[in-house]
Amino acid sequence: MTVRTRFAPSPTGYLHIGGARTALFSWLYARRHQGKFILRIEDTDRERSTQEAVDVILEGMQWLGLDHDEGPFYQTQRMARYKEVIKKLLADGYAYPCYCSKEELDGMREAQMAKKEKARYDRRCRSLTEAPKGKEDVAPVIRFKTDSDGQIIINDHVKGKITIQNKELDDLIIARGDGTPTYNLVVVIDDLDMGMTHVIRGDDHLNNTPRQINILKAMQAPIPEYAHLPMILDEQGAKLSKRHGAANLLNYREEGYLPEALLNYLVRLGWSHGDQEIFSIDEMIKLFDLDDINKSASSINPDKLLWLNQHYIKEGDPEHVAKHLAWHMDKQGINIETGPELSRIVTALAERSKTLLEMAQSSRYFFEDFADFDEKAAKKNLKAAALEPLQQMLEKFTAINEWQGDALHQIVLDITEQLELKLGKVAQPLRVAVTGAGMSPSIDVTLELIGRERCLTRIAKAIDYIKARVAAQ
């Protein structure tokens, strides 16, 4: 048997981390078993589905690297197939038209609740052979005829054995009055036609599963295996809000997270392998198993995600990190053609950057000249005492032919020794002079990456700044 899993989001909102985790678990299980991962867009809710949401789903999956083997399939393109199945279920006696109005259904439920009975459809249209008198012009909904006896047993990979009595289920609507099919029918047909062997989804779908199994049985179709994933909660154990993870997944890219950091974070939300915290994609594929998913809900931990992100920035291939950094540089309006290779920036700033957004924002001086020195840094470092060291460094730097970090660092050391100063009294004014602020990588790396002409121009600018400041005192 070839394992076939799917991710089937509804484009009625953005892809968020709950959906992304479902996609990841489905993708990992298929990859581990050399199976197929299918992407399906469940867009039958025409009023709420949007192309923008579809685009975000596809972009988010691409950014995460969760490549699909088949699809994306769109339910709106399969309407003829759904109507064909509805027609067959009616012909085979597994479905029937229901003519009840909304007012009748509301009254029925109110009466049941008054008797402290479970509110559900009482199947009053189940035995009709024609439309009731006075309702000949009513377009009926189509209901599935759920067996009143027996039970459904789900051997869930996460929840364990679950037993549901059919008498607890009602006759669900499988087609609306206008003929459009409902979720519980189309998902069954799609899973059947696409050969799903494993359905991995959130446990908010658990109530749908016995209903869907009954439809599969009526169609004499194979039943897939199920794994219902517990919810992801916020730090306080409450349902996720948009502020705490339920927003657009791509917000994490905007905030500067690497996709592999987010994947590593997501895989640990409900799954574990001993005490291991850091997993490469290959390790996830090798180790992931549905039966190892925790039964209880997981809570997000933003600090852990930030820690993982910094780890992948520091330990990742600089060329790979640079590809993602380039996206942020473009967002910041920084022309990367005017400075050093981005991989060198990654190497220089990895230790001090928790996010790629932070790295992009703090690397602007490598690519662009700044208008003014940071006021606080200049006040502390660009003082009269820094004038002679800067003048000597400008002279020495101008005289050398090769702009190499080691040679530049040696000049700084020589001037420090010659003037009998501490290194900070020379290097820090130089850092402010060439970066405009007080923070940067080591001075030799900083000088080399900024480049000869920019450094000489900026040191001269700092010298003029100090002279003007002294003259004004």
DRENDREN-596214 format. One record per atom (N, C-alpha, C): residue in one letter; z, y negated, x negated. Coordinates in steps of 0.02 Angstrom, whole numbers, plus 50000, padded with zeros to 5 digits. Example, Ala and Ser with C-alpha at 12.3 -4.5 7.8 and 13.67 -1.06 7.14 Angstrom:
BEGIN
A503905028449340
A503905022549385
A503905016549340
S503545011249358
S503575005349316
S503944999849355
This chain:
BEGIN
M500005006049958
M500005000050000
M500004993749956
T499544989349971
T499524982849937
T499974977949972
V500454975249937
V500914970349966
V500524964049983
R500624961650045
R500304955450067
R500844951050100
T500944945150072
T501424940450099
T501054934050118
R501404929750154
R501074923450174
R501574917750177
F501314911850169
F501694905750184
F501314902250239
A501664900850294
A501314898350354
A501654892050381
P501594886450346
P501914880350369
P501554877250428
S501934873450467
S501654869650522
S501574862450498
P500974859550504
P500854852750478
P501084847350527
T501694848150552
T501974843150597
T502464838650560
G502524839750495
G502974835850452
G502824837650380
Y503194834650335
Y503084835850264
Y503354842550242
L503084845150188
L503364851050156
L504004849050120
H504564852450136
H505204850750105
H505444856750065
I506044856250036
I506254861449989
I506394868050024
G506584867950088
G506674874250123
G506014878050129
G505494874550148
G504834877550151
G504584879650083
A504704875450033
A504484877049965
A504824883349940
R505474884249956
R505824890249934
R505524896449968
T505374895850032
T505054901450068
T504394903250035
A503994898150019
A503354899249986
A503454902649919
L503954900249881
L504084903149814
L504284910449820
F504744912049864
F504974919049871
F504394923549892
S503984921149938
S503404925049960
S502914926049903
W502794920749866
W502324920949809
W502584925649755
L503234925149739
L503524929449687
L503484936749705
Y503624938249769
Y503624945249789
Y502924948249784
A502424944349805
A501734946649800
A501534947449727
R501714942749685
R501524943049615
R501864948949580
R502494950149596
R502854955649564
R502514962349579
H502264963049639
H501974969449660
H501214969449656
Q500934964749618
Q500214964149610
Q499864963949678
G500184960449724
G499914959949791
G499524953549802
K499474951549865
K499094945549884
K499554940649921
F499464934449905
F499844929049937
F499364924749976
I499494924150041
I499034920750087
I499344914250111
L498944909050115
L499164902650141
L498834901550209
R499264900250259
R499024899250328
R499324892850356
I498924888850386
I499154882550415
I499214883550491
E499824883350517
E499944884550588
E499924877950626
D499304876050644
D499174869450670
D498994869350744
T499274874150782
T499114874350854
T499454868750893
D499974865750865
D500294860050898
D499874853850884
R499364853050925
R498864847850911
R499134840750916
E499634839850957
E499914833050966
E500304830850905
R500644835550872
R501074833750815
R500774835250747
S500284839650745
S499974841350681
S499534835550656
T499564834250591
T499164828850563
T498814831250499
Q498244828150485
Q497884829850423
Q498294827650363
E498664822050371
E499084819750315
E499584825050295
A499894828250344
A500384833550329
A500054839550297
V499454841250320
V499074846750289
V498944845050215
D498724839050202
D498564836950133
D499184837350089
V499754835250116
V500384835450077
V500584842550062
I500494847050110
I500654854150099
I500224856950043
L499574855650046
L499114858249995
L499264855249927
E499404848749926
E499554845349863
E500204847949833
G500704848949877
G501354851449853
G501294858449824
M500924862749857
M500824869549832
M500454869549766
Q499964865149760
Q499584864649697
Q500034862049641
W500444856949656
W500884854149605
W501384859449580
L501644863449626
L502124868649607
L501784874449571
G501134875049576
G500784880549545
G500804886949585
L500954886449650
L500984892449693
L500294893649722
D499874896549682
D499184897649700
D499124903249752
H498684902349800
H498584907449852
H497954911449837
D497964917749857
D497394922149847
D496884921749904
E497124920149963
E496684919550021
E496904913550062
G496424910350094
G496574904450134
G496404898050098
P496634892350124
P497054891850184
P496674893450248
F497004897250292
F496734898650358
F497054893850407
Y496674891750457
Y496914886950507
Y496894890250576
Q497454890050611
Q497484893250676
Q497014890150726
T496894883650720
T496444880350767
T495734883050762
Q495574886450708
Q494904889250700
Q494864896450725
R495424898950753
R495454905950774
R495594906650850
M495454901450888
M495624901450959
M495264907050997
A494644908350980
A494264913651015
A494614920351008
R494874921750949
R495224928050937
R495864928450979
Y496244923050982
Y496864923051021
Y496714924251095
K496204921051121
K496034921851192
K495804928951207
E495464931851158
E495244938851165
E495854943551172
V496374942351132
V496974946451135
V497344945351201
I497384939151223
I497724937651287
I497374941351343
K496724941251343
K496334944651394
K496474952151394
K496524955051334
K496644962251328
K497354964051351
L497844959851333
L498534961151355
L498584960951431
L498224956351462
L498214955951535
L497894962351564
A497334964351535
A496984970151561
A497384976551553
D497774976951498
D498174982951484
D498844982951519
G499004977651556
G499634977351592
G500234975151551
Y500104972251492
Y500654969851450
Y500794962351460
A500414959151503
A500514952051516
A500324950651589
Y500564944951614
Y500424943251684
Y500454935651692
P500094933051744
P500104925851757
P500754923851793
C501014918151775
C501614915451808
C501454908551836
Y501594907751901
Y501404901651936
Y501994896851946
C502564898351918
C503164894351931
C503094887351902
S503304882551941
S503294875551918
S503904874051875
K503884868451841
K504454866351801
K505074865551844
E504984862851904
E505554861751948
E505864868551970
E505434873451983
E505694880052001
E506084883151944
L505814882451883
L506144885351824
L506814881951812
D506824875351819
D507454871651809
D507974873851861
G507764874551924
G508224876651976
G508484883751964
M508034887951940
M508224894851925
M508774894951871
R508674891051818
R509164891051763
R509834888051785
E509794882751825
E510414879651850
E510824884551892
A510484888351933
A510834893251975
A511134898851933
Q510784900951881
Q511044906151837
Q511654903651799
M511614897451776
M512184894651738
M512784893651783
A512664891951846
A513214891051894
A513584897651904
K513214903251899
K513514909851906
K513744912551838
K513704908351787
K513894910151719
K513474916051693
E512854915951714
E512374920951690
E511954917851634
K511634921951595
K511184919551543
K510574916251574
A510434910151554
A509874906451583
A509214908951553
R508794911751596
R508144914251573
R507704915451634
Y507074916551622
Y506584917751675
Y506754924351711
D506754924151777
D506964930051815
D506394934851834
R505804933551806
R505234938151813
R504964938651885
R505044933351923
R504854933551994
R504104934252004
C503704932451954
C502974933051961
C502704939551931
R503154943651906
R502944949451866
R502514954451906
S502664955151970
S502324960252010
S501774957352055
L501634951052048
L501124947952090
L500424950752073
T500014951452123
T499324953652111
T498834947852123
E499094942452151
E498674936552162
E499124930352164
A498824924552163
A499214918452164
A499584917752230
P500214915452228
P500594914552291
P500254909452336
K500394910052399
K500104905452447
K500294898252430
G499794893952430
G499914886952414
G499854885352340
K499784890552299
K499724889452227
K499064891952200
E498574892552245
E497924895152224
E497584890652172
D497744884252172
D497434879652125
D497864878352063
V498434881752059
V498874880952001
V498594884951942
A498564881751884
A498354885351823
A498984888751795
P499034895351799
P499654898651778
P499724899251703
V500344899651681
V500474901751612
V500414909351610
I500344912051550
I500324919251542
I500964921451506
R501314926251536
R501934928751506
R501834935851481
F502184937451427
F502174944251401
F502684948351440
K502494954451458
K502924958751498
K503374962751451
T503964960051438
T504434963351393
T504744969451427
D504764974951390
D505064981051416
D505804979751433
S506014981751491
S506714980651512
S507204985451478
D506944990951454
D507364996051423
D507254996251347
G507675000151314
G507585001251242
G507854995651200
Q507724996051136
Q507984991151088
Q507494990251031
I507594984650997
I507214983150936
I507684983450877
I507504987250827
I507904987750766
I507524984550708
I507834979750676
I507524976350619
I507934978150557
N507624981350509
N507954982750445
N507774977150397
D508144971750406
D507984965550370
D508214966150297
H507794963750251
H507944964250179
H508544959850160
V508674954850200
V509234950250184
V509824951550230
K509704951850295
K510234952350345
K510494959450355
G510094964450333
G510284971350346
G510014973650413
K510324978750441
K510084981550505
K510294977150563
I509814975250604
I509934971050662
I509664974650724
T510064975250775
T509854978650837
T509874973750895
I509324973250932
I509284968850990
I509064973051050
Q509444972451104
Q509264975951165
Q508714972151201
N508204975751224
N507654972451258
N507874968751321
K508404971151353
K508644967951414
K508904960951401
E509034959351338
E509264952651320
E508684947751311
L508074950351312
L507484946151300
L507144944551366
D506844938751371
D506484937051432
D505734938151422
D505364936851473
D504634937451469
D504354930851443
L504254930551379
L504054924251348
L503344922251366
I503224915751365
I502554913051379
I502124914051317
I501534917051325
I501084918051268
I500454913651274
A500364910551333
A499804905751341
A500014900551391
R499864894251377
R500024888751422
R499524888451479
G499664884051526
G499234883451583
G498514881451566
D498434877851510
D497754875851491
D497404881251449
G497744886951441
G497434892551404
G497594892851330
T497924887651303
T498084887751232
T498664892551218
P498604896651167
P499114901551152
P499734898351121
T500304901651126
T500924899151098
T501074902451031
Y501564899550997
Y501734901650928
Y501854909050922
N502274911850965
N502474918850957
N501894923650964
L501374921650999
L500784926051003
L500334925150942
V500174918850926
V499684917850872
V499944920350805
V500594919750792
V500854921950728
V500804929550723
V500894933050779
V500824940350780
V500104942350765
I499644939050799
I498934940750788
I498714939250717
D498944933550691
D498764931750623
D499044936750573
D499684938450581
D499994943250535
D499644950050538
L499434951950598
L499074958350606
L498394957950573
D498004952750590
D497324952250565
D497304951250489
M497814947950463
M497824946550391
M498204951850351
G498414957050386
G498694962850352
G499364961650318
M499784957450348
M500424956050318
M500864962250315
T501114963750256
T501584969350249
T502304966950248
H502404960650226
H503084957850221
H503074950750248
V503504949350296
V503574942650324
V504224939750298
I504164934550256
I504744931350225
I504774924250253
R505324922650288
R505374916150320
R506094914350333
G506214908250355
G506904905950367
G507224909650425
D507894910150423
D508234913850477
D508244910050543
D507964903950544
D507884900650609
D507344904150651
H506964908650619
H506454912550655
H506724919350679
L507344920850663
L507604927450678
L507574929150753
N507694924150796
N507664925450868
N506954927050891
N506454924850854
N505764926250872
N505554933350853
T505874936150804
T505644942450775
T505614948250826
P506154949550865
P506094955050913
P505544953950964
R505424947850985
R504884946351031
R504204947951000
Q504134946050936
Q503504947250902
Q503394954750889
I503934958350876
I503874965550866
I503654968950930
N503914966650987
N503704969551052
N502954968451064
I502714962651045
I501994961351054
I501594965951008
L501814966750946
L501474971250899
L501464978450926
K502014980450955
K502044987250984
K501544987951041
A501494982851083
A501024983051138
A500304983651113
M500184980651054
M499524980851025
M499424987050982
Q499944991350980
Q499924997450939
Q499764995750866
A500094990450843
A499974987950775
A500554989750729
P500434990250664
P500974991550617
P501464985650615
I502104987250604
I502624982150601
I502764980350528
P502704974050509
P502854972250440
P503604972550426
E503784972450363
E504484971850344
E504674964550346
Y505324963250361
Y505544956350369
Y506094954650320
A506094948350300
A506644945550260
A506764938450286
H507334937450317
H507494930950346
H507984927350299
L507754921650272
L508134918050221
L508654913450252
P509274913450226
P509784908850251
P509584901650239
M509904897250275
M509754890150270
M509964887350202
I509684881650186
I509914877650129
I510304871750157
L510914870950133
L511354865650158
L511434860150105
D511704854450127
D511834849150079
D512484850450042
E512694845750001
E513284846849958
E513924847749998
Q513934845050059
Q514524845650102
Q514484851650150
G513954855550142
G513874861350186
G513574859750253
A513274853950260
A512964851950323
A512204852950319
K511874852550376
K511144853050378
K510834847650336
L510294849350301
L509974844450256
L509704838550295
S509824832650268
S509524826550295
S508934824650250
K508564819650270
K507994817450228
K508244814950161
R508844812350160
R509124809750097
R509304815350050
H509454821250077
H509704826750036
H509244832850037
G508604831750034
G508164837450023
G507674839150078
A507784836350139
A507334838050194
A506724833550196
A506674828950149
A506104824450146
A505514827950112
N504984824250104
N504374826750072
N504524829750004
L504294835849993
L504394839249929
L504124835049871
L503574831549884
L503254827649830
L503684821749808
N504214820249846
N504684815149822
N504984817149755
Y505064823749745
Y505334826049681
Y504864824449624
R504214824849637
R503744822749585
R503804815249573
E503854811449627
E503924804149621
E504534802349579
E505074806349586
E505694804949551
E505684807449479
G505154810949460
G505084812849390
G505284819849372
Y505284824349421
Y505464831349406
Y504844835349388
L504924839849340
L504394844549323
L504364850149375
P503774852649391
P503734857949442
P504124864249422
E504114866049357
E504484872049337
E505234871249342
A505484864949335
A506194863749345
A506374864749419
L505944862249463
L506074862949535
L506024870249556
L505534873849529
L505464880949545
L506084884849522
N506314883449462
N506914886749436
N507514885249480
Y507554878949502
Y508094876849546
Y508054880449614
L507454880749642
L507364883949708
L507504891449706
V507304894749652
V507404901949650
V508144903749649
R508554899249623
R509274900449619
R509634898349683
L509274895449731
L509574893849796
L509534900049840
G509984904749829
G510004910649870
G509824917149835
W509624916749772
W509454922749734
W509754922149665
S509954927749637
S510244927549570
S510084933949532
H510144933449467
H510074939249423
H510634938649371
G511194941849386
G511774941049343
G511994933849340
D512164931549280
D512384924549271
D511824920149244
Q511224922749240
Q510674918949212
Q510504912949255
E510414907249223
E510254901149259
E509534898849248
I509274900049189
I508604897549172
I508114903349172
F507584902549211
F507074907749217
F506384904849207
S505994907949165
S505284906149161
S504934909049222
I504334906849236
I503954909649292
I503854917149283
D503694919249222
D503594926349209
D504234930349222
E504804927549204
E505444930949217
E505584931449292
M505434926049328
M505524926249401
M505114931849431
I504484932349412
I504044937449439
I504304944449422
K504524945349362
K504764951949339
K505404953949375
L505854949149388
L506524950849412
L506634949949487
F506214945949520
F506354944349590
F506294950349635
D506774950949681
D506754956249732
D507074953649796
L506784955449852
L507044953049916
L507754955449929
D507914961349907
D508574964149921
D509134960749882
D508944956449834
D509454952849795
D509594945849823
I509274944149878
I509394937549909
I510074937549943
N510444932149933
N511114931649962
N511064930950039
K511564933750073
K511574933350146
K511824926550170
S512224923250130
S512524916850151
S512074911050131
A512174905550165
A511784899450151
A511954896650082
S511474893050053
S511564889949988
S511614882449997
S511974879249952
S512044871949953
S511684868949894
I511364863349905
I510994860049851
I511494857049802
N511264856349740
N511664853449687
N511214848949645
P511164842549662
P510714838049626
P510844837749551
D511474838349531
D511644838149460
D511324844049423
K511324849849455
K511014855649422
K510264854749416
L509944851949467
L509234850749462
L509074845849406
L509484840649398
L509374835849345
L509474839149277
W509974843449272
W510104847049210
W509514851549192
L509254855049242
L508674859449231
L508064855349210
N507974849649241
N507394845549225
N507414843149153
Q508004840949131
Q508064838749062
Q507954844549014
H508184850449033
H508064856348991
H507314857548982
Y506934857249037
Y506214858649033
Y505844853048997
I506094846949002
I505794841448964
I505894842548890
K506504844548871
K506674845448800
K506364851648770
E506354857148809
E506134863548782
E505404865248798
G505104861448843
G504414863048862
G503914861048809
D503314863748813
D502764861948769
D502604854548781
P502654850348728
P502524843148738
P501844841548769
E501344845648755
E500684844548784
E500714845548860
H501084850748881
H501154852148953
H501544846548987
V502104844648958
V502514839248987
V502104832748990
A501704831648939
A501304825448936
A500814825048993
K500544830749016
K500074830749072
K500414828049135
H501034829949145
H501404827449203
H501644820349192
L501794818649130
L501994811749114
L501424806949128
A500814809149114
A500224804849124
A500184802349196
W500374806649244
W500364804749314
W500844798949326
H501424799249295
H501924793949303
H501704787549268
M501394788249211
M501164782249175
M500644778549218
D500214782349250
D499714779349294
D500054775849353
K500564779149382
K500944776149437
K501284769649416
Q501494769349353
Q501834763349327
Q501334758049304
G500694759649309
G500184754849288
G500134754149212
I500314759249175
I500294759149102
I499654762449078
N499264758949040
N498634761649013
N498784765748950
I498754772348956
I498944776648900
I498414776648845
E497834773548858
E497324773148806
E497494767948753
T498004763848766
T498164758348720
T498754760048673
G498944766348671
G499514768248629
G499444775148599
P499984777948575
P499964784548544
P499844790148594
E499714796148570
E499624801948613
E500274803148652
L500194804948716
L500784805848758
L501234811448734
S500954816648704
S501374822148680
S501854819748626
R501654814648588
R502104811848537
R502664807848570
I502494804648625
I503004800948664
I503514805848692
V503264811448718
V503714816548745
V504194819048692
T503934820648633
T504354823048578
T504874817848559
A504674811548558
A505124806148537
A505674804648588
L505504805248653
L505974803048705
L506304808748743
A506134815048727
A506394820648765
A507154820948766
E507474819648711
E508204820148706
E508564815148750
R508234809548764
R508574804248801
R508294803148871
S507874807748895
S507574806948961
S507754812749007
K508054811149063
K508224816249113
K507644817549161
T507224812449170
T506654813149215
T506034810149182
L505454812049206
L504834809249180
L504744802049202
L505014800249259
L504994793249280
L505384788949231
E505964791249212
E506374787749163
E505994787149096
M505654792549076
M505284792549013
M504704787549016
A504364787449073
A503794782849080
A504034775649077
Q504574774149113
Q504824767349115
Q505074764949048
S505364769549009
S505654767548945
S505154767748887
S504534769648901
S504044770148848
S503514764648851
R503604759948896
R503104754748906
R502954750848841
Y503464749648801
Y503364745548740
Y502914748948688
F502804755348695
F502344758748650
F501614757048666
F501494754848727
F500814753748751
F500664746448768
E501184742548781
E501074735648801
E501544730948763
D501314724948752
D501754719848723
D502204717148778
F502784714948757
F503274712248805
F503284704648798
A503444701448853
A503444694048854
A504074691348820
D504644694248835
D505284691648810
D505724697348785
F506174695548740
F506674700348717
F507214701048771
D507494707048776
D508064707948820
D508624703148799
E508864699348847
E509334693848831
E509964696448797
K510254701648824
K510874704348795
K510754707148726
A510214710948716
A510074713948651
A509904708648599
A509534703448620
A509344698148574
A509954694048553
K510384692648600
K510984688748585
K511424692248534
K511454698848539
K511874702748495
K511564703948427
N510894704648424
N510584707048363
N510104702048329
L509774697848367
L509314693048337
L509674686548321
K510094686948271
K510504681248249
K510294679048179
A510594673748156
A510414670948091
A510474676148035
A510974680648040
A511084685647988
A510514690647984
A510134691248038
A509584696048039
A508934693048012
L508934686547998
L508314683247977
L508054685947911
E508474686247860
E508244688447794
E508024695847794
P508404700447824
P508164707347827
P507484708047861
L507394704347916
L506764704847952
L506184701847910
Q506324696347876
Q505804693347835
Q505594697947778
Q506084701247747
Q505924705847693
Q505544711947719
M505744714447777
M505384720247805
M504674718347825
L504574712347851
L503904710247869
L503464710047806
E503744707547753
E503374707147689
E503204714147663
K503704718547663
K503604725347636
K503124729347681
F503214728747746
F502784732447793
F502064730147788
T501964723747778
T501284721047772
T500934723747710
A501324725147659
A501034727147594
A500824734447591
I501114738747633
I500964745947627
I500304747647662
N499974752747636
N499324754647663
N499374759747719
E499824764647712
E499884769847762
E500504768647806
W500394768947871
W500934767547918
W501254774247938
Q501704776747895
Q502034783147905
Q502784782247911
G503084786047956
G503794785347971
G504244786047910
D504114790847867
D504544791947808
D504524785847762
A503924783147751
A503864777347706
A504194771247737
L504114770447801
L504424764747836
L505184765247834
H505434771247844
H506154772247843
H506444770747774
Q506074772547723
Q506304771347654
Q506344763847640
I505874760147666
I505894752847657
I506524749947690
V506674752347749
V507284750047784
V507904751647742
L507934757647715
L508504759647673
L508544755347610
D507974754047579
D507974750147517
D508224743047530
I508004739947585
I508214733147601
I508954733047619
T509184738247653
T509894738847670
T510314738947608
E510094742947559
E510474743547496
E510434737047456
Q509844734247455
Q509744728047416
Q510174722347442
L510234721747507
L510614716347538
L511354718147548
E511524724447528
E512204726847533
E512464726247605
L512064728847650
L512234728747721
L512294735847747
K512634736547803
K512634743047837
K511964744047871
L511764750347879
L511104751847907
L511004748647975
G511534748648017
G511464745848084
G511304738448084
K511514734848031
K511384727648027
K510654726148012
V510304731247989
V509594730347974
V509164733848027
A509334740048041
A508924744048087
A508954741448159
Q509544739248180
Q509594737248251
Q509214730848266
P509264725548224
P508834719748235
P508094721548234
L507914726148189
L507214728348185
L507014731848250
R507464735948277
R507324739548340
R507204734548397
V507634729548402
V507554724548455
V506914720648444
A506744719248382
A506144715448367
A505514719048390
V505484725648378
V504854729248393
V504834732248464
T505414733148496
T505424736048563
T505594731048617
G505914725648597
G506134720648646
G506814722048675
A507094728048660
A507734730048688
A508144733748635
G508714736348655
G509174739248606
G509164746748601
M508734750148640
M508714757448640
M508024759848623
S508004764948579
S507364768148562
S507514774348522
P507004778448508
P507114784148463
P507294781548393
S507354785948345
S507514783848276
S507004778548254
I507234774148210
I506834768348193
I506174770148160
D506164775548119
D505544777448087
D505034779948138
V505274784048185
V504824786548239
V504584780748282
T505034776248298
T504864770448340
T504324766248307
L504414764748244
L503924760648208
L503244764048205
E503254770448188
E502624774048180
E502234774348246
L502584775748301
L502254776348365
L501994769648392
I502364764348380
I502134757748404
I501504755648367
G501474757248303
G500884755748265
G500954749348223
R500554749048171
R500604743748121
R500524736748150
E499974735448182
E499824728648204
E500334726048255
R500514730348301
R501004728248351
R501674726748318
C501884731048272
C502534730048239
C502544723548199
L502024722348160
L502004716248119
L502024710048164
T501644710148217
T501624704448263
T502304703348296
R502634708748315
R503274708148350
R503834706048303
I503814708448241
I504324706248192
I504254698748179
A503624696548173
A503514689348163
A503764685448223
K503664688148282
K503904684848342
K504664684448342
A505004689648319
A505734689748316
A505984684648265
I505634684148210
I505834679148159
I505784672148188
D505244670648222
D505164664048253
D505704662948306
Y505884668148343
Y506404667748394
Y507064665748362
I507244669048305
I507884667548272
I507874660448244
K507324658548214
K507284651748186
K507374646448240
A507054647548297
A507124642748352
A507834642548379
R508134648448380
R508814648948405
R509304645348357
V509204646348292
V509634642948241
V509544635548244
A508914633348251
A508774626148253
A509074622748313
A509144626648368
A509414623748429
A510174623148428
Q510484626448381
Q511224626448379
Q511484620148346
